[in-house]
Amino acid sequence: MRWLLGYLGEHPGKTWQERWIASGLNDGKRRIRELSTGNLRLDGELGHSLLLLCCLRVIRPSLAAFRVNSFVRYHEHFEAAQNDPDLERFLALVDKHDTSGHFKRCARFDVAAALTTQGIAFADLSPEALLHYAIATREGGWGAGYESYVGHLAWRLMAESGHFPKHVPATLRGAMRSPAMTPAELVDRHNIADPDIHALFVAYLTRRSHDIDYSTLRDIAGDLCEKFWTGLLKVNPVQKDLALTPEHYERWRAVLEIRRDGKPRLSAHAVMTNIRAFYLDIQGWAAQEPERWARWVAPCPISGRETRSRAKANRRAKERMDARIRRLQPVLPAFVAAVTARRDHFHDLLKAATDAKPDQELTVGAKRYRRLFTVGDARHAEIHGRANIRVRDESTGRKINVTFTEDATFWQWAAVETLRHQGLRCEELLELSQLSIRQYVRPNAEVVALLVVAPSKSDRERVIPMTAELFM
């Protein structure tokens, strides 16, 4: 500990945190054990010293710096160093939960890691904070093979215990599905500075939200706030109402026609239709509620003749989609073959590595691997009955958790095959389950497999006959 603090003291800063950042160790590119020199063998001691500094809140490492270092049972040391009744109540809930000891330790570690890297107490661990930790851990690949499970049990217990507000989804999976934003949140995304215009857009979207679906509401918010108002301010920065001069309207049309990347905006007609509807809605509502809408009534600058050409624009859009399909159709067999080959490769690798001895070299296809089995794997096998199968790719040196990768490649293949054979939308695919497969017996005893698709864009349930290849 003295040596580590002495090393940090050599760097500029008034606090240990400032010196820690100045040392370059906070970027997560170096492990603390790499500071050990030939005459100073402190590998384990340096790691434990950093663990204590984190537990005692002397320094607050970034998530990358925290996860790049290996700490043995960090959560136990962290919990012992805190004097936090809220945290202790959470630990009691974890202890009572009916799950394996491994997942209990995962929940405790997730909370300890989030509190450490964000420098907060348990009472301040909000849904946004835990969600950020879970997503960043997945994206960084720091879940030690459990990236898909990071934060799930901790989130569930915190939601059930009332630590999270009632409107928060009960599961982390539900929170990660990007829940629908309120009209005010949709407007806030676009940084509307004028408070009156901001209130107008919020009121309009709130009124429209009762008769349209969320995706349409989100698109209208983008058209009003970004493409219309933000574009209009580029033309006339002092614009305060909805009354546009012919000159400003023509200049705004020119801005609308070009996207940020300089390419033509193909959806300009759809945007103009939504803007025209906005003006006409306000005119109609003003007759019923003049005290609320009359001040915003203005002549609509977009004529009906301009929006009637949308049908023609839709036909052109469909032509472009059809052309893209025809262009990509020839490469579909190659894509399917690549997905299938990857699934088969990792299936064969899992089978070969399962029977291999530790440190044994394997050859699967044209690639060479080496079977890995560490003390951690042995501990995992002792707890769960069997360890994950891990190998090292000898050509790249990359370590691969074959158990997880083989499962992922199978579901990638299954998703591609389902989309290819049934023509589903992605959101429809995500809603499928084993209950989506039904069987219909014809009078001649022939069995027809049916796929029940949950309501999506058409807002109605669909029943589609499954191809024999997909059903098998």
Beta strands, then each sheet from edge to edge (+ up, - down):
strand 1: 361-364
strand 2: 367-372
strand 3: 390-393
strand 4: 399-401
strand 5: 437-441
strand 6: 447-453
strand 7: 462-465
sheet 1: 1+ 2- 3+ 4-
sheet 2: 5+ 6- 7+
end
